[in-house]
Amino acid sequence: MEGKIKILVVDDNQLQLAIAGDALAEAGFEVFTVDQGPKVYSEVLKNNPHLILLDIMMPGIDGIEICRNLKRSPKTKEIVIVIYSSKKDPDLMDLAHLVNADGFIIKSDHFEETIVRLKEILADKLGEKA
């Protein structure tokens, strides 16, 4: 794959959004951020990300519904979507799987672990080293 891998981070928590965005940019990714669920669709069409790191709990439209909609659309179904939640809830993990999310990561204070996991998921889904 030529160029940087593009990641869209979606989280309504501004601090989480900043931490994730900064850490991913430092790790060499091209990063876009969105703080509202309804803005995801236009951002996806505008920037064509390889991966979306998607918070579940957001006002309006939640991450599960966003994932479901993106995976149903022929234009966006190939985007790697990783659900990102502070809740370690087996039911949420099952729900993420049911809407075809490509991964589930528990939010952590150690974002380095998240980056390692994202690289593993990207390598698995895109077939190359991220």
N, C-alpha and C positions, 0 to 999 in steps of 0.2 A: 504494500500500500504506500503510495507516495504522499508526502506531506504529513502533517501532524494528525493524530486521531482527535476527532472533535467530540467533546462531551458536553451535553446539556444537563445542568444541575437544576433541579426543580425542588424548591423548599420555601415554605412561607415564613420560616424563621430566618431573619436577616443575618444573625450571627452564624448560624449553621451554613447558610448560603455563602457567606464570605470565607469561612474557614475552608469549606470544601472547594470553592472556586480557586482560592489562593494555593492550596495544597496541590490540586490537580494541575494548575498552571506551572507550578514549580517542578512538578514531575514530568513536564514536557508536553502536556496535552493542550490543545486549543479549547478553551472553556467559554461557554455561554451560560448565563444564569437567568432564571425566571422565578419570580416570587408568588405567582398566582397561577392556579391550574388552567384557567381559560386561555392564558397567553401561550401555553405550551404549543398548541397547534400551529400558530403563526410562526413561532420561533423554529419549530421543526422544519416547516416548509421553507423558511428563509435560509437556515444554516445547514440543513441536512446532516445532523450529527450521526456519528457512528454508534454512540451509546447515550442513553438517557439515565441519569441517576435520579430516581423519582421518589420523593417523600410520599408516604401514604396519607397521613393526616393533614389535610388542607381544607380551608373553607371553600364552599362552592362545589367544585368538582374534585373528588379525591384521587389519589394516585392509582387506585385500582381501576376506577372508571376510565382514567386517561390511558392506562396501559391497555385495557380492553379495546378501547376505540382505536388506538394506534395499531394494535396487532390485527384488527379486523380490516384495516384499510390496505389495499394493494400498494399504495404509494409509501406506506410507512411500516409495513409488517416485518421488514427485514432489519429494522433498527434494533440493536441490542438494548433491552430495557432491564434495569436492575432496580428493584424496589428497595428503598432505603428507609428504615424505620427505627425508632428508639424502643419499640415494643418487641420483645422476644416472645411472640405469640404464635404457637403452632397453627392456630386457625388462620392467622394472617398469612403465614407462609404457605399454607395450603391454598388460600384464596389467590395469592400471587401466582402460584403454579397454574391454577385453573384459568387465569386470564392470560396465560402464556408468557409471563415475565421470564426473563432469561437468568435471573438470579435474585437473591434476597440477602441484603447485608444489614446487620444491626449497627446502628450508629454507635460510634465509639469516640472517646477522647483522643485516641491514638489513630489519627487519620492515615498514618503510614500503612496500617493493616488494611484499611479500606482500599488504598491504592494497589497494594499487592493483590488483593482479591479481584479488583476490577481488571487488572492486567491478566490474571488467570482466566477470567470470564471472556475477555476480549480475545485472548489467544485461542481459547476453545471455540468461540463462535465465529471468529474471523479467520482462523486457521493460520495465524502468524503471531510472532512476538510483538506485543504492544510496547 
